[in-house]
Amino acid sequence: MTDFEWAISLNRFMLKIVGLWPPDNRHARGAIKSKIRLLYSIITMLFILTIPTLISLTRVWGDMMLMIENMQYSIPFLITILKVCIIWYKQADLLPLIYMIERDWMKPKMKEERDVMLRRAKTVRAIAMCGMFNSILLSIITFGFPCFGLVLRHVTNLTDPGGKPLLVPSYYLHDVSGSPQFELTYLTQGITLFACGFSYTAVDQFLGLLILHVCGQLEGLHLRLTRMEQYTNFNAALEYNIQDHVRLIRSIEIIDDVFDSMLLVLVLYFAIIFCLQGFLIVDVINRKGQLPLTQLIWFVVATAYVLLHMCLYCAVGEILVTQSEKIHEATYEYSWYNKEPKVAKSLMLIMLRASKPLHITAGKTFPMTMATFCNLLKTSAGYISVLLANQD
């Protein structure tokens, strides 16, 4: 149990802050608290950030730089709400996966298998720590820099009618230029931005946790398949490995069903944001000095943040494909042709099931791998050149 708590503690902490960790149905009070936190997070993200930024977008429509700057905030807010709603809707499907991870940590295993699981858990924790650090750092920069007069966005009468810049370009139906309305709105936006950043990052870390845990189990299965001759009861070991392989295949199918629609939207989101921000950065560099250095750095950091998250989806997908292919190689290289026909048939069933690599997909259309990531970068860079050519 200690290893299990250590492996998931950071991911659970981040998701529990916004009420997204699948609640244990055995504790009714905890489930109610989780729903209250989730409802509060959705309402604040929707009415404090998303809707005001979308209204502001309609006001600056036609000004390319202000539109891109606004969409740097408004589109991620929309994506975050989408992520939160999908995870909330699929909590009943995700809870068995949490129980599966707990059972995998508690069941007896070889030292090599435990070492593999610990190595994967260290990777998950490192990713979670980086995500948490980035979320906190971006929240501090967004909230703290304007306090020292370092504005991270372009301020005009359209974006900030009162002359006092808020954290994000937003328009409220009530007057926020006076005091203390401005200070309260500023503080509320800062708190909501922090929750929004944690929600955006935590969902991605949770996907990484699920996929990398399954990858660790596949690696353990590979170890057992390569050592089948060492087992005294060969048939019992073979039956256990077949059942374990089927279990892992079903787990990936559940994960893919939960996240496929979200990943499809995120691919489109990445392409749009990367094109627009890349266009703005290249255009500013070509025209030399139309954007302050602090704002240019902020655009570069925001682009890199989106890039790293998309790389995470594709990297864990690539690891999953690699580990599933190793199962096929282990059964193919095994001397099944020297075994009894019944045993050889069982090994061939594993081989056939493993011949199709496991992968997570974007909308059931294409797998999330590093090849997909490279194609996305290539396509997005092509659209940036088209935008620049049309502008010239």
C-alpha positions as CSV (number, residue, x, y, z in Angstrom):
1,M,0.0,0.0,0.0
2,T,2.9,2.3,0.7
3,D,4.2,2.0,-2.9
4,F,0.8,2.6,-4.2
5,E,0.3,5.8,-2.2
6,W,3.7,7.0,-3.2
7,A,3.0,6.3,-6.9
8,I,-0.3,8.2,-7.2
9,S,-0.1,10.8,-4.4
10,L,0.9,13.8,-6.6
11,N,-1.6,13.1,-9.3
12,R,-4.4,12.5,-6.8
13,F,-3.5,15.7,-5.0
14,M,-3.8,17.8,-8.2
15,L,-7.0,16.2,-9.2
16,K,-8.6,16.5,-5.8
17,I,-8.0,20.2,-5.6
18,V,-10.6,20.7,-8.4
19,G,-12.7,17.7,-7.5
20,L,-11.8,15.5,-10.4
21,W,-10.2,12.5,-8.7
22,P,-12.7,9.6,-9.0
23,P,-14.4,9.4,-5.6
24,D,-14.5,6.2,-3.7
25,N,-18.1,5.1,-3.6
26,R,-17.5,3.6,-0.2
27,H,-17.2,7.1,1.3
28,A,-20.3,9.1,0.6
29,R,-19.2,12.2,2.4
30,G,-16.0,12.4,0.4
31,A,-17.9,12.0,-2.9
32,I,-20.2,14.9,-2.0
33,K,-17.2,17.1,-1.1
34,S,-15.6,16.2,-4.4
35,K,-18.8,17.1,-6.4
36,I,-19.0,20.5,-4.6
37,R,-15.4,21.3,-5.4
38,L,-15.9,20.3,-9.0
39,L,-19.1,22.4,-9.4
40,Y,-17.3,25.4,-7.9
41,S,-14.4,25.0,-10.3
42,I,-16.6,24.7,-13.4
43,I,-18.8,27.7,-12.4
44,T,-15.8,30.0,-11.6
45,M,-13.9,29.0,-14.7
46,L,-16.9,29.5,-16.9
47,F,-18.2,32.8,-15.5
48,I,-15.0,34.5,-14.3
49,L,-12.7,33.6,-17.1
50,T,-14.2,31.9,-20.2
51,I,-17.4,33.9,-20.9
52,P,-15.7,37.3,-20.2
53,T,-12.8,36.5,-22.5
54,L,-15.1,35.3,-25.3
55,I,-17.1,38.6,-25.0
56,S,-13.8,40.5,-25.2
57,L,-12.9,38.5,-28.3
58,T,-16.0,39.7,-30.1
59,R,-15.0,43.3,-29.2
60,V,-11.5,43.0,-30.7
61,W,-12.6,41.0,-33.8
62,G,-10.7,42.2,-36.8
63,D,-7.4,43.2,-35.0
64,M,-5.1,40.2,-35.8
65,M,-2.7,40.7,-32.8
66,L,-5.5,41.3,-30.3
67,M,-7.4,38.3,-31.6
68,I,-4.4,36.0,-31.3
69,E,-3.6,37.4,-27.9
70,N,-7.2,36.8,-26.7
71,M,-7.4,33.3,-28.2
72,Q,-4.2,32.5,-26.2
73,Y,-6.4,32.7,-23.2
74,S,-10.0,31.9,-24.3
75,I,-9.2,28.7,-26.2
76,P,-7.3,27.1,-23.3
77,F,-10.1,28.1,-21.0
78,L,-12.6,26.3,-23.3
79,I,-10.3,23.3,-23.5
80,T,-9.9,23.1,-19.8
81,I,-13.7,23.1,-19.2
82,L,-14.0,20.4,-21.9
83,K,-11.3,18.3,-20.1
84,V,-13.0,18.7,-16.7
85,C,-16.4,17.8,-18.1
86,I,-15.1,14.7,-19.9
87,I,-13.3,13.4,-16.8
88,W,-16.3,14.1,-14.6
89,Y,-18.6,12.3,-17.0
90,K,-16.3,9.3,-17.3
91,Q,-15.5,9.0,-13.5
92,A,-17.4,5.7,-13.3
93,D,-15.2,4.2,-16.0
94,L,-12.0,5.5,-14.5
95,L,-12.6,4.2,-10.9
96,P,-12.0,0.6,-11.9
97,L,-8.7,1.6,-13.4
98,I,-7.7,3.2,-10.0
99,Y,-8.6,-0.1,-8.3
100,M,-6.6,-2.0,-10.9
101,I,-3.5,0.1,-10.2
102,E,-4.0,-0.5,-6.4
103,R,-4.3,-4.3,-6.9
104,D,-1.2,-4.3,-9.1
105,W,0.9,-2.7,-6.4
106,M,-0.4,-5.0,-3.7
107,K,-0.2,-8.4,-5.4
108,P,3.0,-10.5,-5.1
109,K,5.5,-10.0,-7.8
110,M,9.1,-10.6,-8.8
111,K,11.8,-8.1,-7.7
112,E,12.3,-7.3,-11.4
113,E,8.6,-6.5,-11.9
114,R,8.6,-4.3,-8.8
115,D,11.7,-2.5,-10.0
116,V,9.9,-1.9,-13.4
117,M,6.8,-0.5,-11.6
118,L,9.0,1.8,-9.4
119,R,10.8,3.1,-12.4
120,R,7.6,3.9,-14.2
121,A,6.2,5.5,-11.1
122,K,9.3,7.7,-10.8
123,T,8.7,8.9,-14.3
124,V,5.0,9.6,-13.5
125,R,6.0,11.5,-10.4
126,A,8.6,13.5,-12.3
127,I,6.1,14.5,-14.9
128,A,3.6,15.4,-12.2
129,M,6.1,17.5,-10.4
130,C,7.1,19.3,-13.6
131,G,3.4,19.9,-14.4
132,M,2.7,21.2,-10.9
133,F,5.8,23.4,-10.9
134,N,4.9,24.9,-14.4
135,S,1.3,25.6,-13.3
136,I,2.4,27.3,-10.1
137,L,5.1,29.3,-12.0
138,L,2.8,30.4,-14.8
139,S,0.2,31.5,-12.2
140,I,2.8,33.4,-10.2
141,I,4.1,35.2,-13.4
142,T,0.6,36.0,-14.6
143,F,-0.5,37.2,-11.2
144,G,2.7,38.9,-10.0
145,F,4.2,40.6,-13.0
146,P,1.4,43.1,-13.5
147,C,1.8,44.1,-9.9
148,F,5.3,45.4,-10.8
149,G,4.2,47.1,-13.9
150,L,5.2,44.3,-16.3
151,V,2.2,43.8,-18.5
152,L,2.2,40.5,-20.4
153,R,-0.3,41.5,-23.0
154,H,-1.3,44.4,-25.3
155,V,-3.6,46.9,-23.4
156,T,-6.0,49.0,-25.4
157,N,-9.4,50.7,-24.8
158,L,-11.0,47.7,-26.4
159,T,-9.4,45.2,-24.1
160,D,-9.4,47.3,-20.9
161,P,-11.9,50.2,-21.2
162,G,-11.0,51.5,-17.7
163,G,-7.3,51.7,-18.4
164,K,-6.5,49.2,-15.6
165,P,-5.3,45.9,-17.1
166,L,-6.7,42.7,-15.7
167,L,-4.9,39.4,-15.7
168,V,-6.6,38.3,-18.9
169,P,-8.4,40.2,-21.7
170,S,-11.9,40.1,-20.5
171,Y,-15.1,42.2,-20.5
172,Y,-17.6,42.1,-17.7
173,L,-21.2,43.5,-17.8
174,H,-20.5,45.5,-14.7
175,D,-18.0,48.2,-14.1
176,V,-14.7,46.9,-12.8
177,S,-12.6,50.0,-13.2
178,G,-13.4,51.4,-9.8
179,S,-12.1,50.4,-6.4
180,P,-12.5,47.9,-4.8
181,Q,-14.3,46.2,-7.8
182,F,-11.0,46.1,-9.8
183,E,-9.0,44.6,-6.9
184,L,-11.6,42.0,-6.2
185,T,-11.9,41.0,-9.8
186,Y,-8.1,40.9,-10.2
187,L,-7.8,38.6,-7.1
188,T,-10.7,36.4,-8.3
189,Q,-9.1,36.0,-11.7
190,G,-5.8,35.1,-10.1
191,I,-7.4,32.4,-7.9
192,T,-9.4,31.0,-10.8
193,L,-6.4,31.0,-13.1
194,F,-4.6,28.9,-10.6
195,A,-7.4,26.4,-10.5
196,C,-7.7,26.4,-14.2
197,G,-4.0,25.7,-14.7
198,F,-4.1,22.9,-12.2
199,S,-7.1,21.4,-14.0
200,Y,-5.5,21.6,-17.4
201,T,-2.3,20.0,-16.2
202,A,-3.7,17.4,-13.8
203,V,-5.9,15.8,-16.5
204,D,-2.8,15.3,-18.7
205,Q,-0.8,13.9,-15.8
206,F,-3.6,11.5,-15.0
207,L,-3.5,10.2,-18.6
208,G,0.2,9.8,-18.3
209,L,-0.3,7.9,-15.0
210,L,-2.7,5.4,-16.5
211,I,-0.7,4.8,-19.7
212,L,2.7,4.5,-18.0
213,H,1.3,2.1,-15.4
214,V,-0.1,-0.2,-18.2
215,C,3.3,0.1,-19.9
216,G,5.0,-1.1,-16.6
217,Q,2.6,-4.0,-16.5
218,L,3.3,-4.9,-20.1
219,E,7.0,-4.8,-19.4
220,G,6.5,-7.1,-16.4
221,L,4.5,-9.4,-18.7
222,H,7.4,-9.4,-21.1
223,L,9.7,-10.5,-18.4
224,R,7.5,-13.4,-17.4
225,L,7.1,-14.5,-21.0
226,T,10.8,-14.6,-21.6
227,R,11.3,-16.8,-18.4
228,M,8.5,-19.3,-19.0
229,E,10.9,-22.3,-18.8
230,Q,11.8,-21.4,-15.2
231,Y,8.3,-22.0,-13.9
232,T,7.6,-25.4,-12.4
233,N,3.9,-25.3,-13.4
234,F,4.1,-24.2,-17.0
235,N,0.4,-24.4,-17.8
236,A,-0.6,-22.4,-14.8
237,A,2.0,-19.7,-15.6
238,L,0.8,-19.6,-19.2
239,E,-2.8,-19.2,-18.2
240,Y,-1.9,-16.4,-15.8
241,N,0.0,-14.5,-18.4
242,I,-2.8,-14.9,-21.0
243,Q,-5.3,-13.5,-18.5
244,D,-3.0,-10.7,-17.6
245,H,-2.5,-9.8,-21.3
246,V,-6.3,-9.7,-21.9
247,R,-6.7,-7.5,-18.8
248,L,-4.2,-5.0,-20.0
249,I,-5.8,-4.9,-23.5
250,R,-9.2,-4.2,-21.9
251,S,-7.6,-1.5,-19.7
252,I,-6.2,0.3,-22.8
253,E,-9.6,0.1,-24.5
254,I,-11.2,1.8,-21.5
255,I,-8.6,4.5,-21.4
256,D,-8.9,5.1,-25.2
257,D,-12.7,5.3,-24.9
258,V,-12.4,7.9,-22.1
259,F,-9.8,10.1,-23.7
260,D,-10.1,9.7,-27.5
261,S,-12.6,12.5,-28.0
262,M,-10.6,14.8,-25.7
263,L,-7.4,14.0,-27.6
264,L,-9.0,14.8,-31.0
265,V,-10.0,18.2,-29.7
266,L,-6.6,18.8,-28.2
267,V,-4.9,18.0,-31.5
268,L,-7.0,20.6,-33.3
269,Y,-6.4,23.0,-30.4
270,F,-2.6,22.5,-30.6
271,A,-2.6,23.1,-34.4
272,I,-4.7,26.3,-34.0
273,I,-2.7,27.7,-31.1
274,F,0.7,26.7,-32.6
275,C,-0.2,28.3,-36.0
276,L,-1.5,31.6,-34.5
277,Q,1.2,32.1,-31.9
278,G,3.9,31.0,-34.3
279,F,2.6,33.4,-36.9
280,L,2.6,36.3,-34.3
281,I,6.1,35.5,-33.1
282,V,7.6,35.3,-36.6
283,D,5.7,38.4,-37.7
284,V,7.0,40.4,-34.7
285,I,10.6,39.2,-35.3
286,N,10.4,40.2,-39.0
287,R,8.9,43.6,-38.2
288,K,11.3,44.2,-35.3
289,G,9.9,45.7,-32.1
290,Q,6.2,45.9,-32.6
291,L,5.7,43.9,-29.4
292,P,7.5,44.5,-26.0
293,L,10.1,42.0,-25.0
294,T,8.1,40.8,-22.0
295,Q,5.0,40.1,-24.1
296,L,7.1,38.3,-26.8
297,I,8.7,36.1,-24.1
298,W,5.3,35.3,-22.7
299,F,4.0,34.2,-26.2
300,V,7.1,32.0,-26.6
301,V,6.6,30.4,-23.1
302,A,2.9,29.8,-23.8
303,T,3.7,28.2,-27.1
304,A,6.3,25.9,-25.5
305,Y,3.8,25.0,-22.7
306,V,1.3,23.8,-25.3
307,L,4.0,22.0,-27.2
308,L,5.2,20.1,-24.2
309,H,1.7,18.9,-23.3
310,M,1.1,17.6,-26.9
311,C,4.5,15.9,-26.7
312,L,3.5,14.2,-23.5
313,Y,0.4,12.7,-25.2
314,C,2.4,11.4,-28.1
315,A,5.4,10.2,-26.0
316,V,3.3,8.0,-23.7
317,G,1.5,6.7,-26.7
318,E,4.8,5.8,-28.3
319,I,6.0,4.0,-25.2
320,L,2.7,2.0,-25.1
321,V,3.2,0.9,-28.8
322,T,6.8,-0.1,-28.1
323,Q,5.9,-2.2,-25.0
324,S,3.0,-3.9,-26.7
325,E,5.2,-4.9,-29.7
326,K,7.7,-6.4,-27.2
327,I,5.0,-8.9,-26.1
328,H,4.6,-10.0,-29.7
329,E,8.4,-10.4,-30.1
330,A,8.6,-12.4,-26.8
331,T,6.0,-14.9,-27.9
332,Y,7.3,-15.1,-31.5
333,E,10.9,-15.8,-30.3
334,Y,9.7,-18.4,-27.8
335,S,10.3,-22.0,-29.0
336,W,6.6,-22.7,-29.2
337,Y,7.1,-25.2,-32.1
338,N,8.8,-27.6,-29.6
339,K,5.8,-27.6,-27.3
340,E,2.7,-29.7,-27.2
341,P,0.0,-28.6,-29.7
342,K,-2.3,-27.3,-27.0
343,V,0.5,-25.1,-25.5
344,A,1.6,-24.0,-28.9
345,K,-1.9,-22.9,-29.7
346,S,-2.2,-20.9,-26.5
347,L,1.1,-19.1,-27.3
348,M,0.0,-18.4,-30.8
349,L,-3.2,-16.8,-29.4
350,I,-1.0,-14.4,-27.4
351,M,1.1,-13.8,-30.6
352,L,-2.0,-13.0,-32.6
353,R,-3.5,-10.7,-29.9
354,A,-0.1,-8.9,-29.7
355,S,0.4,-8.6,-33.4
356,K,-1.8,-5.5,-33.4
357,P,0.0,-2.8,-31.2
358,L,-1.9,-1.2,-28.4
359,H,-2.3,2.5,-28.8
360,I,-4.4,5.5,-27.7
361,T,-6.1,7.4,-30.5
362,A,-7.4,10.8,-31.2
363,G,-11.1,10.3,-32.0
364,K,-10.5,6.7,-33.1
365,T,-8.9,8.1,-36.3
366,F,-5.1,8.0,-35.8
367,P,-2.7,6.9,-33.0
368,M,-0.9,9.3,-30.7
369,T,2.7,8.6,-31.4
370,M,5.9,10.6,-31.9
371,A,5.3,10.2,-35.7
372,T,2.0,11.9,-35.3
373,F,3.6,14.7,-33.2
374,C,6.2,15.3,-35.9
375,N,3.5,15.4,-38.6
376,L,1.5,17.9,-36.5
377,L,4.6,20.2,-36.2
378,K,5.3,19.9,-39.9
379,T,1.7,20.7,-40.9
380,S,1.4,23.6,-38.4
381,A,4.7,25.1,-39.6
382,G,3.4,24.9,-43.2
383,Y,0.2,26.8,-42.2
384,I,2.4,29.5,-40.5
385,S,4.3,30.1,-43.7
386,V,0.9,30.3,-45.6
387,L,-0.3,33.0,-43.2
388,L,2.8,35.0,-43.5
389,A,2.7,34.7,-47.3
390,N,-0.9,35.9,-47.4
391,Q,-0.1,38.8,-45.1
392,D,2.8,39.9,-47.4
